[in-house]
Amino acid sequence: AVRVDLRLQTIDAPILEDRVRHRVEVSGIVQGVGFRPFVAALATELGLSGWVGNHARGVSVEVEGRAEDVAAFEARVAVDA
């Protein structure tokens, strides 16, 4: 099982009226368990763009899209990971 501690941060004001970009910092045991492919598939499913990458403390994710889709992404990462 993956233990995920999320730290969410809004990094931009709305890009367009209904679009936002958020950075999600994920710490815990997330390397070597398929976390990045899970994040990429979830973002694709929700129609979001962005990137995901490993760093020494875990994983950084930036997602951009409709505010409600970004909120759904954040909720599902916290629950489904």
URFEN-V762086 format. One line per field, one symbol per residue. phi: phi as a letter, one per 30 degrees, with the letter a starting at -180 (. if undefined). Layout:
phi = ???
//
This chain:
phi = .ccbccbcbdcbdedbeccbbbcbccbjdbcibidddeddddddecicckabadbdclbcbcbbldedddddedddddcdd
//
